[in-house]
Amino acid sequence: MDSYSFVHGGIKDENFLDFSISVNPIKIDWIEDVIRKEDIFRYTYVEWIEDKFQKIFGKSVIVAGATEAFHIIGYHILNDACVIIPRPNYSEYFKVAQFSAKEIKTPWYFVNKDLDLNVIEHEIKLASKKFKKIVLILGNPNNPTGIYKDLEEFFKLNQNIEIVLDEAFIDFVENPKDYEKFDNVLLIRTFTKFFGIPGIRVGYVKTKKYQEIFKKYRMSWAIGGMGYTFLNTLLKNIETVNSFKETTISFLKEQKERFKEFIYTKSDTNYFLVDVSDIDNFLNFCHSRKIHVRDARNFGLNLVRIGLKDKKSNEKLFNTLRKWRG
C-alpha cells in the first residue's frame, strides 16, 4: 500500500472501540446544545456569521472543513504547479494534487523517527530549476506521526514558493507558532478534531492572496445547519475554549505517559504510532476484542496509528497491547 491509497479511519460497527479516528475524547460542556438547535430545519448562510467569526479568528473564510478547502485548492490553486508533498502525510493531499498539478513530488522525510526539513529544501531546489510555480503542502502537526515542527526559519527561507499549511491538529499542541505573517502561507484549520465532532464539517482558511478564490468557489450552505449552529454556539461560548484546551492537553499528556512503552516516536498531538511487527495479525487480534486501530501502511509505514479515547477505553487498549506483546 502507498500514499496514493485514499483510506481513512473509522469503522461501521458501533460496538467497536474505534481508535482509528483522531478526535478529542473530551467533550466541551456546550456541545450537546448544538444538536438540539432548530437551524437544521432551515437554510443557513455562512455570510450571516462570518463577520462575527472574523472578529475572534481574524481575517478568514469559513469552509466545510479542511476537505472543502483542499478541493478548492486542488482545482483552483495548484493549476500547472509542481506540487511537493513530503511523505508520510495525509492521503487527501495526494488526491487533490492530481486535480490540476503539472507534476507531483513525494520525497520521504520521516528519517530517524523525526521529520527532516532538509529533504524538503533539497526538493524545492531541484523543482525551482524546472518549474516557475511550486506549491508545498504540509501538515503540522504531521499526520500520521503526530510530530509538530517549528517552521519559522524554514518559511523565512522559502518565501518564493506557495505553501499550504494544514493545521487540523494545532489545538492539541501546547505552544504552537503563528505563521500568519507569511503572505505565501495559506493556513487551513478545522474544528472537527479538537471538538470531537467528525459529523460536523466546518473549518476556515486564512490567506491574503487567495481569499477571494475561496469565497467564490466554496459551496452554498456547505457547512449546513449543524455547522452553522456549532459556530454560533462556539462564538457565544468562546471564553470557555482556553480552559478546555488546557484540560485536553493535560489529559493527553497523562495518557501518552501511560502508553510510553509502546509509542514509536514522540507525538505532540492526540494520536501516536505503534510498531506491532505483524499488522494483519494484530488487527485481527484487536478485532477479536472489539477494538479497531488505524493501519498506517497506506501512509508508507509498517506501523499502526492510535487515536486516544477516554481513560476507560484507553486502559482496554493498553491491556490489549500488553497481551499482544506477551
N, C-alpha and C positions, 0 to 999 in steps of 0.2 A: 504494500500500500504506500501511497505517497501523498504529497501536499496538494495534489490536484483531485484527490478523493474528497468530495464535499460531504463529509459526515460530521454530525454534531451530537451533542449529548442528549440524554432523555430516554425514557423507556415507557412504553404504553401501559404496562401492567402497574396499576396504582398500589398493588400490595408490596411492591419492592421498595426498599430504601434506596433512593436514587442519588448516588454520589458522583454521577457523571456530569451533572449540571453544576455550575459555579455561581450560585447566587447567595445572597446573605441569608443565613439561617435564622437571624433575629428579625423580628418584625417591629417596626415603629408603631407607637400606640394608635395613631390615627389612620392607619392603612385600611382598617375594616370600614371606615366611613366611605371610602372610595367606592366600594362595592354596592353600597346602599343608595347611592345618589340616582337622581332621575335623568341625568344627562345622557344616558344610553338610549333614551327614547326620543331624542331629537338630534337634528344636525347641529354640530358644534364647530365653529370656525376658529382655527388656531390664531387668526389675526385678532380675535377678541381678547386674547390673553397675552399676546406676545409683548406688548409694551410693558405690562406689569412684570412679566418674566424677565425682561431685559434690565429692569431697574435693580434686580437682585443678581442675575447671572451675567450681566454685561451684554454688549452688542453681540447678538446671536440669532440664529434661525432655528426654530423648532421643527423637528422632523420625526417621522415614525421610527424611532430607534436608529441605531447605527446601520441597520440593514438598508433602510431607505437612503441614508446619507451615502453609503457606498455604491448603491446602484446609480445615483445621480453622478457620483464621481466617475464610475465606470463608463457611463455613456457620454458625459459632457466635459470631463476634465482630463482624462487620460488619453484623449484623441492624439494619435500619432506620436505618442511618447515612448521612450524607453522606461519601462516601469521596473524598479528594483524592489523585490520583496524578499528580504533575508529570511531564511528558514532556521528553525521551525517557527511557524506563525499560523494565525487564524485562517482557515481554508477559504473563507469568503473573499479575502484579498485576492487570491489567485483566480477565483471565479470571475469577479468583476473586472479584473485586469484584462481578461480575454475579450471583453466587450469592444474595446476600441484601441488598445495599446498596439504600438508598432512592433515592440519586442518586449519580452518579459525575462528578467534576470533573477535567479533564485539562489544566491550564494548561501552556503551553510555557515552560520555564525555562532552556533552554540558549541563552544570549544572549552574543554576542561571545566565543564559544569558552569560556565559563565557565557555571557554574550559579548563577543569580540567586535567592537565597533570598527576596528582596523580593517576587518573583512569588508565592511560596507564602504569604507573610504576607498579601498582598492577598486571595488566595483564601480564606484562613481567616477573615478579617474579613467577607467577603461571606457565607460559609456560616453564620457564627455568628448572623447576623440572621434566618436562616430555620430552622436545624436545632439541635436540642438535643445530638445526638450527632455528632461529627465525628471521622473517622479519617484520618490522613495515612499513606500508605505511601511509604517512601523506600528506595532502595538506596544504600549508602555503603560503598565506592566505587560510583559510578554505573555501571550497565550500560546503554548501550554506551560511554560516553565514557572511563571509567577514572578520572574525577575524584573525589578524596576531599576532603570538606569538614569543617572544624571546626564542629560543630553545637552546641557548648556554649551560646553565648549564645542561639541560636535556640530551643533546648529550654527554657532558663530563661524565655523569654518566652511559651512555649506549653505550659504545664503543665495547661491546662484542656481539652486535647483528647487523644485517644488517638493514639499514634504507633507504627507498625510499622516497625522499622528492620532492613532486610536487610543483614547484613554478610558475605555469602557470600565476598567477596574481601578481607576485612580482613587476613588473614595476609600479603598481599603488600604491605601498607602499612608503611612503615618505623617511624613513630612514631604509632600510632593512639591515639585518645582512648577513654576508658572512660565509657560512659553508663549504667551500671547503677544509679547513684544516683537516676535519674529514674524515679519509680514509674509514670508514664504511658507509658514507653517499653518496648515489647516487642521484645527482641532476637532475631534469628534468625541462626544460624551453621551452617555446613556444613563437612565435611571433604573433600568431593568435589573442590573446586577446588585447594586448596593441596597435597593429597597426590596429585593427578593420578589419581583413581580414579572416573571417571564411572559405572562399572559397579557401584559400591557406594553405596547410598543410605543415608547416615547423617549426622545433624546434631543440633542441640539448640536449644531456646529458653530464654530467661531472662526471666521475668516473675513478679512477685509477684501481680498481680491475676488473671491468667488461668491460673495454673499447674495448677489442678485441672481446667480445661476440656481442656487438652492431655493430661493423664493419662487423663481419661475417654474422649476421642474418638480418641486415637491407635490405630492398628490393632495387633492382637496379632501378634507375630512379624514386624512390618513391615520391620525392618532386616535380617531374615534371618540365616542362619548366617554368611555372609560379613561382614555389617556387625558382627555380634556379635564375631567373631574379630578384625576390624580394631580395634575399640575395646579389646578385651583386649590385643592386641599393642601398641597405642598407649600404653596406661596402663603397661605393663611397660617401655616404652622412652621415657617422657616426657622424660627428661633429654637426649635427642638432638634434640628439636624446635627449641630456640632456635638451635642452631648450624646446623641445616638451614634455618631461616628466614633467617639471615644469609647463607648461601650462595646461597639462592634470590634474595633481593633484590639481592645483588651481581651475580649473573648477569643479572638482568633490567635493571638499570641499564646494564650494559655493552652489552647487546643493543639497548636503546632508543636509546642514544647512536649506535649503528651505523645505526639507521633514522631518525635525527632529521630528515633532509631530507624524509621522507615523512609524519611524524606530524602529524595535523591539529590536535590540541590536546594539551596536556600530560596524560599519563596517570600515575596513581600505582599502577597495577597491572600485570598481565601481558598486557594487550591494549591496542590503541590504534586510532584511526580514521584512515583514509586517504582523501583525495579523489582519485579516479581519473577524474573527469569523466564518462566513459561506462561505467556499471556493467555493463550487459549484455555489451558487447564485452570489457570487462576480465575478466569471469567466464569467457567463452569462451576468452580468451587464456590465462588461468590453467589452465583445464581441459585445454587442448591440451598443457600442460606437467605434467599430473597434480598440479595444485595447486588446493586449494579454500579460499576465504575466505568470510567472512560478509557477505552482502548486508544492509546496515543500513537499507534502505528501509522495512522493517516497523516500525522504530523512529521513522520520520518523518524520516530523514536520507538525503540523496543521497550516501552515503558507503559504504565497506566497513569492516568491523571485522576486525582481525587479532589472533589469539592466538598469542603467541610459542611456538616449539618449541625443539628442541635447536639447537646452533650450526650444524651442517652443514645442517639443514633451513632454518634462518633465512637462511643465505647463499644458498640456492637461491631463496628468495622475494625476497631483496634484489636479486639479479640480474634476476629477472623484473620487478620494479618498475622497475628501471633501463631495461630493454629496452622496457617499456611506455611510459615517458616519452620514450624516444628520446634 
